[in-house]
């Protein structure tokens, strides 16, 4: 089982430059404006990945009663998934649902 280190902190998105506030109910792991993330973890919250590339959203998938955003790293091409946050840009989520 993956270890989860709870880190819910504000940051400036390296993709769009907007300030992203803490989420408040779980760990903030991506920008709620452009949905990009940063490839920093091996296990959630460990900050041990040396890649540091930008994870760009390429699709979504249904997960329980919500969705997971599917990412591809622009540096190492690795794939990663993060659960959608309540304050995510839903217009972008809809656009991702149209990607086949």
N, C-alpha and C positions, 0 to 999 in steps of 0.2 A: 504494500500500500504506500502511496506517496505521502511524504511528510508535508504538512502545511504550516508555514510560519506566517502568522497574521501580521501583515504590514498594510496599514491603511493610511497613506500619507498623501498630501497635496504635492503636485509637481507641475512643471511647465512641459507641455507636449513638445517633443522634438520634431514632430511632423508639422503641426499647424500653429504652434507657438502660443496656444491658449493656456491659461491657468486652469488646472483641473483640481477641484477640491476633494477632500476626503469623501468616501462613500457613506460611512457611518454605520453600516450594518454588516459589512464583510470587507475583505481587502480590495482596494482599488487597484486594478491591474491593466487598465487601458483608458485612453482618452474618451470621454463621453461625447465630445464634439465630432471628431474625425474617426473615432473607433480604433486608431492605431495604438500599438503597444511597443514595448522595447524588450528585446530578447536578453533578459538579465538573469532568469532563473533556470535551474535544472529541475529542482522540485519547488513547488509554489512558495515564494517568499524567501528562498535561500540566497539569492543574489550571487550565485556561484558560476553563472555562465559567462564565459569570456567573450562571446560573440558580440553582444551590444548592438546588433542590427535593429532596424525598425521592422516590427511585425505589422504587415499591412493586411487588412481584412479582405478575404477573397470569397467568402460565402458564409452561410449559416446552416445549422442543423438543429432540429427539434431535440430538446433534452428535458425530460420530465415535463414540468409545467412552464418551461421557459425555452430559451434558445442558447446555443453556443455559437460564438463567432469563430470562424475558421480563419487562421492567419497563415501567411507565408512570409518568412524572413527575407528581407531584401539583401542580406549579406551572406547567409549560409544556406538559404533556400529551405530551411527546416519548416515543417508544419507544426502548428500549435493551436490549441483551442482554449477560449476563455468564456465563462458564462456571461451573458449579457447583464448589464446593470440596469436598475430601475430608471436612471436618468440618461440613458444612452439616446443618441440622436436616432429616433425611430424612423425618420425618413431614409437614413442610410441603411438601417436594418431591412427595410422594405426593398431598397435597391439591391442589397445583397441576396435577398430571397429570389430575385429574378435571374441571378447568375446560374448558369448550368454548366 
